C-alpha cells in the first residue's frame, strides 16, 4: 500500500499510525483529527495532516482506520464507504444503535470492505481459549464469570481523566461502550447473548455523567449463565474470565496472558506468555484486515457482530437498574 490514513489524534490513533509505519515503511501515512482541526505540533508517525475528509478522499487512501470518538464514527465511515475505501472502525462501531445500523446498511450498498477493530480477539491467549473451548476441553459450559476494571485516572497519564472520551457521555464514554471488548469476546466465544439483568452505578469518587460500574447477567442459546463485571474504579487493573464446564474449569487471565485448567485430576497451566507484546494484537488485527482487502479473507470482528454489541448495550442502558453507592 502506498497511501493509508488514520482519523483521530488520540492514543489509539497514534498507535495505529505507528503500526502502519511498521507494516508499510514507505507508505504515506495521513492524519486527520476528529474535528478537522490542524494541530499546532507535528503529528508523530504522520507524513501529512489534512483538515477535512474530502481532502483525505482526494488522496485516494487504500486503507483508513477510523479512531475518532464513537459518536463521529458514522460521519467519518460513511463518507469513506460511499467512495468504496476500505475502513477499519475502532470499537465500538458507533455509540448508539441507529447509527450502527445505518453504517451496516450503507456498507451493504457499496463494495468497499468495512470491519470493526476488537483487538482482544487477536490476543495470543484469546486464540488459545477459543481453540480449547472448541475442542470441548471442559465439556458443556454451564457458567462464565468475566471481570474487567481499571482506575480511570490511571488510563491516560498525559490527560486529566475528566477530559477523556471515557468520561464523557457526549463522546461515547461510560464503562459499557469503553469496555465493550468483554461483550465482544463473550459473543465470539459463547455465541449471541441475551440480557437477563443489569445494574449500573456511578460513584462519588469520579463524579461522571456516565456509568462507572456495570454488573450484568446474560445467557447464551445453550443456557450458559454469564456474569460480567465492568468498572472504572479498581486501583489495580484486572481482566479475567472463568468458564465452568461439565469436565472442568478454565481460568483465563488476559493481563497475565495465561490459561489455567482445573479438573478432578488437579490444576495445570496450559498457556503462559506474560511477556508477549500486546501491541502485536493490533498489528495482527490490521494485517488481517489488509488480507481481507487483498484476498477476501478476514477474521476481524464482523460489522454484524459489532452492531449486535451496540444494540445489546442500548438494551442494557434502557433496562438496567441504577444502584446507589455510599
Secondary structure by P-SEA (a helix, b strand, c coil): ccbbbbccccaaaaaaaaaaaaacccbbbbbbccccccccccccccccccccaaaaaaacccbbbbcccccaaaaaaaaaaaaccbbbbcccccccaaaaaaaaaaaaaccbbbbbbccccccaaaaaaaaaaaacccccccbbbbbbbccccccccccccccccccccccccccccccaaaaaaaaacccbbbbcbbbbbcccccccccccbbbbbbbcccbbbbbbbbbccccbbbbbbbbbcccbbbbbbccccbbbbbccccccccccccccccaaaaaaaaaaaaaaacccccccccaaaaaaaaaaaaaaaacbbbbbcc
